[in-house]
Amino acid sequence: MIKATDIIVEGNPLLREKSQEVNIPLTKEDEALLLEMVEYIDNSMDEEIAKKYNLTPSVGIAAVQVGIPKKMLVVWAIDEKGYEHLYPMINPKIVSYSDEMSYLPMGEACLSVPRQAPGYIHRPARVTVDTYLYEKGALKRVRLRLKNYIAIVFQHEYDHLNGILFVDRINQANPFFVPENSKPIIFPEETSNVQKA
């Protein structure tokens, strides 16, 4: 089980490394790590377990955040329309993205950046991703088309695979600048909590 103390934080040089491709088929160790990452997000969203283990609610995690710089990430989030998405990914690659941008009005947060970082991060509103997706104990090669909130969560995690933190993408001179081609992702009031990835 991944614990809060297993998460590496800003300042650790591993977070600035580019993650390495994962060998396919998965080793038992890589499969176990991916399942632990899914379990971490699940546990972080369970109030009782999160309180017991001091877990911060999370909608995504990359393997490098637990000190293993491999191209593995998990997105598990509910989008702005209330639909749940679970994507345990191996070796994801963005193959296209939209010119239209989107951002979270509440900003982004990160398990590996345990501080406030005010400002907007403008990311492509839609991305197409080629990846191995882990489902029911097997890997499938798929092409995913992600949009809006789920695209933002994915890109946040994908950045980790390239040694980029969300704070790197905040415009330091004008952190709340909104370009004409960027629109906010609006959630109903009851789901507007900031969650970390």
N, C-alpha and C positions, 0 to 999 in steps of 0.2 A: 504494500500500500504506500502510495506517495503521500508524504506528510508536508506540512507547511515548511518545515525546516529543510526539506529536500529542494525547494525552489531556490535557484541562484538569482542574485539580484544585481542591479546596475553596479558597475565597477568590476564585476567578474569578467576577465578577458574572454571567457568562453562565449559570452553573449555577443561578442563582436566577430566571432569566427563564422565562416561560411560552413553550413552543415554539409555532410557527405551523403552521397547516394546510399540507399539501403539495398543490400543484395536481395534479389528475388530468386527463389522462394525465401520467405522469411525464416530466419533462425528462430528457435524456440525463445531465445532471449529477446529478440526484437518483437516477436508476437506478444510476449509477456509484458514488455514495456508499453506497447500500444494499448493493451487492455488495462494496464494500470493508469494510463493517461485518461482513458474513458472513465474509469472508476473514480479518478480524482475529481473530474468535473461533476459526476453524479453525486459524490459525497459532498462536494462544496455547495451543492444546491439543496441538500437535505439539512434543514435547520439544526436538528439534533446532532447529527454527525459533525457538521461544520463547527458547531459550538464546542463539542467534545475535543476535536483535534485542532481548533483554532484555524479553520480553513476559510479563505476569502472566496465568496461566490465568484465563479468563473464560467465563461462561455467558450473558452478555448485554451489550448496549451500546446506548446511545441516541445519536442524532446530535448532541445538544447536548454530549456528552462529547468530541467532536472539534471543538467550537466552532461547530457549525451548529444553531441552535435551531429545528429543524423536527420535526414529529411523525412521526419515523421511529425504529424500534427493532428490534433483533434479539434473539430468545431462541433459544439453541441449547444444550440441556441434556439430560441423562439423568435421568429421574425416579427416585424411590425404589424402583420396581419394575424398573428396568433398561431402560425404553423411552426411545428417543431422540425428541426433539421439536425441530424447526427451524421457527421462525416469523419470517420477515422481514416486518415490519408497517409499514403506512403509515396514518396518521390513526386509530389505535386509539381506541376509546371503550368504557369499562366501562358496560354497560347493567344489570347486576344483580350482586349478590354475596351470599354466605351470611352468616348470623349467626354460624355456627361459624367460629372462628379457628384459625390454625395458626402455628407459628414454627419456626425452625431452632435447635436446642439449641447449635450452634456459633456462632450469631450470623450476621449478614450482613457482607459486605465490599463494597468498591466501588473500581473503578479510579480514581475521582475523589476518593476519601478515603484517601490513603496513610498511614493511621495505625490503630492499634488502637482500637476503639470497642466495649467490652464491653457486652452487654445484649441482651435479646430484643426483636424487633419482631413484634408480633402483627398478622397480616393475615388478611383473609377466606380461608377454606380453599378456596372455589370462587368463580370469577368468570366471568361471561359477557361476551364482548367482541365488538363489531362492528368489523371492520377490513378494510382492503385487505391481502390476503396476496400476496406476490410468489412465484410458482412458475413455473419453467421459462420465464422471460423474459416472463411476463404477470402482470397484477394481477387478482385475483379478490376480489369482495366476499363476505366470509364471516362467519359467527357462530361463534366458538370458545367451548367450555366448558372452562376450565382448572381444574385442581384441585391441591391440595397443593403439592409443590415447584415445579412449573411455574407455578402461580398466584402463588407467592411471587416467583419470578424475574421474571415478567411485571410484577407490581405494583411491584417495585423499579425496573424500567426505566420504567414508566408514570409513576412519581413524578418521574423526571427531566424528563419532558415538562411537568410542572407546577411546576418549580423547587424540588422537594423532594428532600432527601438522606436516606438511611436513618437517619443519626444524629439527624435531627429527630424520628424516631418512637420513639426509645429513651426510656423513662420515666426521667428524670434522678434523681428522688427514690428510685425503686426499680427499677433496671434489669433485675433478674431476676424481677420479679413475673410470675406466670402466672395470668390470670383463669380462672374455671371453664370458660368456653366455648372455651378454646384448647388445642390438642393439639400435641405435638412431631412434626416430620417425622423419622422414623428411617430411616437408610440402613444397608445392610450395611456392615460395618467397612471393606471395601476401597474404598468410595466416599465415605468421610466427610471427605475433604479440604475445607477451606474454599476456595471459588472466588469470584472477584470478578465483579461485574456493573457 
